[in-house]
Amino acid sequence: MKPKRLSWFSPAMIAFFMSGCAAHDLQPFWEPSPKFSPAKLRAAQDGLDLSVDEFASAKKSLEVFAVTVSLNPEAKDIGNVAVDVGAHGVLPLRLSITNRGDTQYIIKKEAVTASLAGGTLPHVSNQAAADTSAADAYSKARGWDALLTAGIIVVAPIALFSLPWALAYSIDCIPDKCQVTREAPCKDSHFYHPCTVNKFRERFKTLELRDAILRPGEAATGFVYFKLPEKLTRLESLTADITLAEDVPQGQSGKTVTFKFTLPPISLTTHE
């Protein structure tokens, strides 16, 4: 009969001490892409279909900007940590553009603008949007790391004593090949803080609208991030302008198509 496996804590510590053997084989969990409801604001012009939707309201934000950061191999569900981006001063606008005409257009994030009560909101990068929105999550992750570090210091002698036995049952090590038998949620990290930071930055980057050429029959979707004024609890008179330029040879002038939207009021609190 095989001995009972160690608890999750011992293999985690062993992996920390033996990172040269196994860390390079760790793989992050697959994060499924969020499913979006159809946007209510839509328009068609010059063969282009375009819709825009906000994700600063708490409910929509928490559903989309969420990642798995637990170091427990059993925690495979997305949503361990979710951030309320609007309450932290970030406005994500999601665009969906379909080219149904025969003209080729250029998509640029800088050609997407948002205004609030007449003032233009500044763009923020995907990394800045992640770091601003997830600041509280980063702080909590640092706290978990402090506890984990203290635990490692206390039980390190016990872990080293049980190292040969634990390796035999947690990691399949053979010459020139080490393979962790269970998937780990964070790549190249055994601590919460770097995992949390990397996961959120990856999430915001993956969802961002990319500058691209939109050919006939193609579609593009993604987020553009803006910085909101401090201490806002509600967005009123929010407008979005999106301009696409015809892709023409250098030195020639082509047409531009501009869409203008006025978004309904948006609450940035969970109480409405």
C-alpha positions in Angstrom: 0.0 0.0 0.0 1.3 3.4 -0.9 1.9 6.0 1.8 -0.5 8.9 2.0 0.6 11.9 0.0 1.8 15.0 1.8 -0.5 18.0 2.1 -0.3 20.7 -0.6 2.1 22.8 1.6 5.0 20.4 1.7 5.2 19.9 -2.1 4.9 23.7 -2.6 7.9 24.2 -0.3 9.8 21.4 -1.9 9.2 23.0 -5.3 10.6 26.2 -3.8 13.8 24.5 -2.7 14.1 22.3 -5.8 13.0 24.9 -8.4 16.0 23.8 -10.5 14.4 20.4 -11.1 10.8 21.2 -11.7 9.9 24.9 -12.0 10.7 25.1 -15.7 7.9 22.5 -16.4 5.2 24.3 -14.6 2.4 25.5 -16.8 -0.3 28.2 -16.1 -3.9 27.3 -16.0 -5.9 27.9 -19.2 -8.0 31.1 -18.7 -11.2 30.8 -20.8 -12.1 33.9 -22.8 -15.1 35.7 -21.3 -18.5 35.5 -23.1 -20.0 38.9 -23.8 -23.6 39.8 -24.2 -24.4 41.8 -27.4 -23.7 45.5 -27.1 -26.7 47.7 -27.1 -25.0 50.6 -28.8 -24.5 49.7 -32.5 -24.1 51.6 -35.8 -23.4 50.9 -39.4 -21.7 53.3 -41.9 -19.8 52.9 -45.2 -19.8 49.1 -45.0 -18.6 49.1 -41.3 -20.6 47.7 -38.4 -19.4 48.9 -35.1 -20.6 48.4 -31.5 -19.3 49.8 -28.2 -19.9 48.8 -24.6 -18.5 49.9 -21.2 -17.0 47.6 -18.6 -16.5 50.0 -15.8 -19.7 49.1 -14.0 -19.0 46.7 -11.1 -21.0 43.6 -12.3 -19.5 43.6 -15.8 -16.0 44.4 -14.6 -15.9 41.6 -12.0 -17.1 39.1 -14.6 -14.4 39.9 -17.1 -11.3 41.1 -15.3 -10.8 38.0 -13.1 -7.9 35.5 -12.9 -6.9 32.4 -11.1 -4.0 33.1 -8.9 -4.2 30.4 -6.2 -1.2 28.2 -5.8 -3.4 25.3 -4.7 -3.4 22.8 -7.7 -7.1 22.1 -7.0 -8.2 25.7 -7.7 -8.9 25.5 -11.5 -11.9 27.8 -11.7 -11.5 31.3 -13.0 -12.5 34.1 -10.6 -10.3 33.5 -7.6 -9.4 37.2 -7.8 -11.6 39.7 -9.6 -11.1 43.5 -9.9 -13.6 46.3 -10.0 -11.8 48.5 -12.5 -14.3 51.5 -12.6 -14.0 52.0 -8.8 -10.2 52.1 -9.2 -10.3 54.8 -11.9 -10.1 52.8 -15.1 -12.7 52.9 -17.9 -12.5 49.9 -20.4 -14.5 50.4 -23.6 -15.0 47.3 -25.7 -15.2 47.7 -29.4 -16.4 45.3 -32.0 -15.8 46.2 -35.7 -16.9 44.2 -38.8 -15.9 45.2 -42.3 -18.8 44.3 -44.6 -17.6 46.5 -47.5 -14.9 46.3 -50.1 -12.6 49.0 -48.5 -9.6 48.2 -46.3 -9.4 50.2 -43.1 -6.8 51.0 -40.4 -7.6 50.3 -36.7 -5.7 52.4 -34.2 -6.3 52.6 -30.5 -5.3 56.3 -30.5 -8.2 57.0 -32.9 -10.6 55.8 -30.2 -11.5 58.7 -27.8 -13.7 59.0 -24.8 -15.0 62.2 -23.2 -16.7 62.9 -19.9 -18.7 66.1 -19.5 -16.7 67.7 -22.3 -13.3 66.7 -21.1 -11.2 64.1 -23.0 -10.1 61.1 -21.0 -6.5 60.1 -21.3 -5.5 56.6 -22.7 -3.7 54.2 -20.4 -1.7 51.2 -21.4 -2.9 47.6 -20.7 -0.2 47.3 -18.1 -1.1 50.5 -16.3 -4.8 49.6 -16.5 -4.0 46.2 -14.8 -1.8 47.7 -12.1 -4.2 50.5 -11.3 -7.3 48.2 -11.2 -5.6 45.4 -9.3 -3.7 47.5 -6.7 -5.7 46.0 -3.8 -5.3 42.5 -5.1 -1.5 43.1 -5.3 -1.4 44.3 -1.7 -3.3 41.2 -0.5 -1.0 38.9 -2.5 2.0 40.5 -0.8 0.4 39.7 2.6 0.0 36.1 1.6 3.6 35.9 0.5 4.7 37.3 3.9 2.8 34.5 5.6 4.2 31.9 3.3 7.7 33.1 3.8 7.3 32.9 7.6 5.9 29.4 7.3 8.8 28.3 5.2 11.3 29.6 7.8 9.4 27.7 10.5 9.0 24.3 8.8 12.0 24.3 6.5 13.9 21.7 8.6 10.9 19.3 8.5 10.5 19.8 4.7 14.2 19.1 4.1 13.9 15.9 6.3 11.0 14.6 4.2 12.4 15.7 0.9 13.4 12.3 -0.6 10.1 10.7 0.4 8.0 13.5 -0.9 9.8 13.7 -4.3 9.1 10.0 -4.8 5.4 10.6 -4.6 4.9 14.2 -5.9 7.4 14.5 -8.8 8.5 11.9 -11.3 12.2 12.5 -11.6 14.3 10.4 -14.0 17.7 11.3 -15.4 17.6 14.3 -17.8 13.8 14.7 -17.3 11.8 16.1 -14.4 8.0 16.3 -14.8 5.5 17.6 -12.2 2.6 15.2 -12.0 0.0 17.8 -11.4 -0.6 21.1 -13.2 0.3 24.3 -11.4 -1.6 27.5 -11.8 1.4 29.9 -11.9 4.3 29.5 -14.2 7.8 30.1 -12.8 6.5 31.4 -9.5 5.7 29.8 -6.1 4.5 33.1 -4.6 1.1 34.9 -4.9 2.3 38.4 -5.6 4.3 37.8 -8.8 1.6 35.4 -9.9 -1.1 38.0 -9.3 0.8 40.7 -11.1 1.7 38.6 -14.2 -1.8 37.1 -14.5 -3.6 40.5 -14.4 -1.1 42.1 -16.8 -1.6 39.2 -19.2 -5.4 39.4 -18.9 -5.6 43.1 -19.7 -3.1 42.7 -22.6 -4.9 39.7 -24.1 -8.3 41.6 -24.1 -6.9 44.9 -25.5 -7.8 46.1 -29.0 -4.8 45.8 -31.3 -3.7 48.2 -34.0 -4.4 46.4 -37.3 -5.5 46.4 -40.9 -9.2 45.5 -41.2 -9.7 43.8 -44.6 -13.1 43.2 -46.2 -14.9 40.4 -44.5 -12.8 40.6 -41.4 -13.8 41.6 -37.8 -11.9 42.9 -34.8 -12.8 43.2 -31.1 -11.0 44.4 -28.0 -10.8 46.9 -25.2 -9.4 50.4 -25.1 -8.5 51.6 -21.6 -9.0 55.2 -20.3 -8.1 56.9 -17.0 -11.0 58.3 -15.0 -11.0 61.3 -12.7 -10.6 60.5 -9.0 -13.4 59.9 -6.6 -16.1 59.4 -9.2 -19.1 57.1 -8.3 -21.1 57.7 -11.5 -20.4 58.5 -15.1 -22.7 61.0 -16.8 -22.6 62.3 -20.3 -19.9 59.8 -21.4 -19.3 59.9 -25.2 -17.0 57.7 -27.4 -15.7 58.6 -30.8 -14.1 56.0 -33.1 -12.4 57.0 -36.4 -11.2 54.5 -39.0 -9.0 55.6 -41.9 -9.0 54.0 -45.3 -5.7 52.1 -45.9 -4.1 53.8 -48.9 -0.6 53.9 -50.3 1.8 56.4 -48.6 1.4 59.9 -49.9 -2.2 59.4 -50.9 -5.3 60.6 -49.0 -8.2 58.3 -48.2 -11.5 58.7 -46.6 -12.2 58.4 -42.9 -15.3 57.1 -41.1 -16.2 58.3 -37.7 -18.7 56.8 -35.3 -20.0 58.8 -32.3 -21.8 57.2 -29.3 -23.4 58.6 -26.2 -23.4 56.0 -23.4 -26.1 55.8 -20.7 -25.2 56.8 -17.1 -22.8 54.2 -15.5 -22.7 53.5 -11.8 -19.2 52.7 -10.4 -20.5 51.3 -7.1 -22.0 48.0 -6.3 -25.0 49.5 -4.5 -26.9 50.5 -7.7 
